[in-house]
Amino acid sequence: MLNRFLSRCLLIAASVVVLPAFAGKPNVVILATGGTIAGAGADAAKSATYQAAKVPVDKLIAGIPALADVAQVRGEQVFQIASESFTNEHLLTLGKRVSALVKQADVDGIVVTHGTDTLEETAYFLNLVVKSDKPIVLVGSMRPGTAMSADGTLNLFNAVNVAASKDARGKGVLVAMNDELNSGRDVSKMVNIKTEAFKSPWGPLGMVVEGKNYWFRLPAKRHTVNSEFDIDQIDALAPVEIAYGHGNVGDTAYRAFAAKGAKAIIHTGTGNGSVSNRVVPALRELRGQGVHIIRSSHVNAGGFVLRNAEQPDDQYDWVVAHDLNPQKARILAAVALTRTQDSKELQRIFWEY
Ligand code: DAS
């Protein structure tokens, strides 16, 4: 009897002692996947010569003591790779881990540290399939932590601040780089040698300065809790490939992709997603064989492809990618094809997401 009484007292004392240390601090989980933010080089004067995906998540966290003032932070090393090597399987594994964590009452926000090369693809993917309004913030860096004026530390500090913020809820997946907060849908890596690398054609959603978020606009397209897609119901993504349009282009790549089983081909067109007259017959033939043709643009500051402008999309039964760049169009097509093969449904999805 006495033992039980004493053990109860100890339990209450322990909870009182531990709680104040983190009383009121949001719980943020950092999922690390590699990239430059985990990179290391031999020379502080060389910001572009280093090895990506070397520093483990616990060392990244330990390198920013100020995080303890922001949130109760813990890390998980999901992968340790350069992001150009991401596959659909990596996306599914990461998406399912994020989905499991955001369901937990003791998780208030998620940060994903990620290589910058395909960060925009992962951000858009999570924006489409994770059904939660909790902040999910992707972050990377353009310089390794060993370089002078490395940007990763402040980027990660900002990302944790945003993930711990109530005002970041319901805004879709966010990308925190260079003090800016961009939508995971819109943002793309526009420059590969500046810390100001990530831009959205339609502008950032906001900024984070000294740990405070300043919002200027909200996402207009469907995302997260308002999405019809759910990672918990997706076990494989459809094979979708991207072919690049240019002067003197032939139809070899398109035919090769179809032969390898592509369910859709993203045509990266010039201008308004234009298609060379040397390629149109092959695309019409492939459409007839059931392969979806989706016209995007390689205009990188904001391609905007309209139906039946450069090509008779209604007659050919093709889809247009709206303002999505080719790599984001691939993500959306790969997710959409898990639910529909109908081209009119695909076009609705491209207008709405
Ligand atoms: N190779 C790049 C990547 O992992 C490094 C980086 O910029 O993060 O995406």
Boltz pocket constraint, residues with backbone or C-beta under 6 A from the ligand:
constraints:
  - pocket:
      binder: B
      contacts: [[A, 34], [A, 35], [A, 36], [A, 37], [A, 52], [A, 81], [A, 82], [A, 83], [A, 84], [A, 114], [A, 115], [A, 116], [A, 117], [A, 118], [A, 119], [A, 140], [A, 141], [A, 142]]
      max_distance: 6.0
